Every structure is written in structure tokens, then in C-alpha cells.
């Protein structure tokens, strides 16, 4: 089942609060700035075309995080 944006926001706030604590969570949110530019056009400059390679990189990264 697809989550609503409201559910995603609520989970995100909970995750930030858990990871940073409520004070630093608030500071992080206050410091967040929306970027500028054209994301759909520019994403191809920094995202790999090969999604399988990206998936493998993410899996390796997760394995490394679990080792720590």
C-alpha cells in the first residue's frame, strides 16, 4: 500500500527526532532550504544511468553500516 505524503512526513519527523533529538531536529528543519534549478533535467548529471549499479552500491553501503 502506498503511503500518503502526510504519513511519510510523520515518519520522517519521528526518524529525525530519534536520530538527532528534538532540539537538533528542529534546528535541522529550520536550516533546510529548498534548492534551485531544474531537478528532472539536472539529476542525470549526478545519478547513474545504470540503476542496477546504483542498487548494488546501496546494498554494499548498507552492509558496511551494519558492520559498524
CNS distance restraints for C-alpha pairs under 8 A (distance, minus, plus):
assign (resid   3 and name CA) (resid   7 and name CA) 6.03 0.50 0.50
assign (resid   3 and name CA) (resid   8 and name CA) 6.52 0.50 0.50
assign (resid   4 and name CA) (resid   8 and name CA) 6.34 0.50 0.50
assign (resid   5 and name CA) (resid   9 and name CA) 6.07 0.50 0.50
assign (resid   6 and name CA) (resid  10 and name CA) 6.19 0.50 0.50
assign (resid   7 and name CA) (resid  11 and name CA) 6.19 0.50 0.50
assign (resid   8 and name CA) (resid  12 and name CA) 6.02 0.50 0.50
assign (resid   9 and name CA) (resid  13 and name CA) 6.13 0.50 0.50
assign (resid  10 and name CA) (resid  14 and name CA) 6.25 0.50 0.50
assign (resid  11 and name CA) (resid  15 and name CA) 6.09 0.50 0.50
assign (resid  12 and name CA) (resid  16 and name CA) 6.11 0.50 0.50
assign (resid  13 and name CA) (resid  17 and name CA) 6.02 0.50 0.50
assign (resid  13 and name CA) (resid  25 and name CA) 7.88 0.50 0.50
assign (resid  14 and name CA) (resid  18 and name CA) 6.07 0.50 0.50
assign (resid  15 and name CA) (resid  19 and name CA) 6.08 0.50 0.50
assign (resid  16 and name CA) (resid  20 and name CA) 5.69 0.50 0.50
assign (resid  16 and name CA) (resid  21 and name CA) 7.24 0.50 0.50
assign (resid  16 and name CA) (resid  22 and name CA) 7.99 0.50 0.50
assign (resid  16 and name CA) (resid  25 and name CA) 5.69 0.50 0.50
assign (resid  17 and name CA) (resid  21 and name CA) 4.62 0.50 0.50
assign (resid  17 and name CA) (resid  22 and name CA) 5.00 0.50 0.50
assign (resid  17 and name CA) (resid  24 and name CA) 7.86 0.50 0.50
assign (resid  17 and name CA) (resid  25 and name CA) 5.44 0.50 0.50
assign (resid  18 and name CA) (resid  22 and name CA) 7.75 0.50 0.50
assign (resid  20 and name CA) (resid  24 and name CA) 5.46 0.50 0.50
assign (resid  20 and name CA) (resid  25 and name CA) 5.52 0.50 0.50
assign (resid  21 and name CA) (resid  25 and name CA) 5.92 0.50 0.50
assign (resid  22 and name CA) (resid  26 and name CA) 6.20 0.50 0.50
assign (resid  23 and name CA) (resid  27 and name CA) 6.34 0.50 0.50
assign (resid  24 and name CA) (resid  28 and name CA) 5.99 0.50 0.50
assign (resid  25 and name CA) (resid  29 and name CA) 6.24 0.50 0.50
assign (resid  26 and name CA) (resid  30 and name CA) 6.12 0.50 0.50
assign (resid  27 and name CA) (resid  31 and name CA) 6.14 0.50 0.50
assign (resid  28 and name CA) (resid  32 and name CA) 6.28 0.50 0.50
assign (resid  37 and name CA) (resid  42 and name CA) 7.72 0.50 0.50
assign (resid  38 and name CA) (resid  42 and name CA) 5.95 0.50 0.50
assign (resid  39 and name CA) (resid  43 and name CA) 5.51 0.50 0.50
assign (resid  40 and name CA) (resid  44 and name CA) 7.66 0.50 0.50
assign (resid  42 and name CA) (resid  46 and name CA) 7.49 0.50 0.50
assign (resid  43 and name CA) (resid  47 and name CA) 5.74 0.50 0.50
assign (resid  44 and name CA) (resid  48 and name CA) 7.01 0.50 0.50
assign (resid  44 and name CA) (resid  49 and name CA) 7.33 0.50 0.50
assign (resid  48 and name CA) (resid  53 and name CA) 7.78 0.50 0.50
assign (resid  48 and name CA) (resid  54 and name CA) 6.76 0.50 0.50
assign (resid  50 and name CA) (resid  54 and name CA) 6.58 0.50 0.50
assign (resid  51 and name CA) (resid  55 and name CA) 6.08 0.50 0.50
assign (resid  52 and name CA) (resid  56 and name CA) 6.22 0.50 0.50
assign (resid  53 and name CA) (resid  57 and name CA) 6.23 0.50 0.50
assign (resid  54 and name CA) (resid  58 and name CA) 6.25 0.50 0.50
assign (resid  55 and name CA) (resid  59 and name CA) 6.20 0.50 0.50
assign (resid  56 and name CA) (resid  60 and name CA) 6.15 0.50 0.50
assign (resid  57 and name CA) (resid  61 and name CA) 6.10 0.50 0.50
assign (resid  58 and name CA) (resid  62 and name CA) 6.17 0.50 0.50
assign (resid  59 and name CA) (resid  63 and name CA) 6.27 0.50 0.50
assign (resid  60 and name CA) (resid  64 and name CA) 6.28 0.50 0.50
assign (resid  61 and name CA) (resid  65 and name CA) 6.28 0.50 0.50
assign (resid  62 and name CA) (resid  66 and name CA) 6.29 0.50 0.50
assign (resid  63 and name CA) (resid  67 and name CA) 6.47 0.50 0.50
assign (resid  64 and name CA) (resid  68 and name CA) 6.81 0.50 0.50
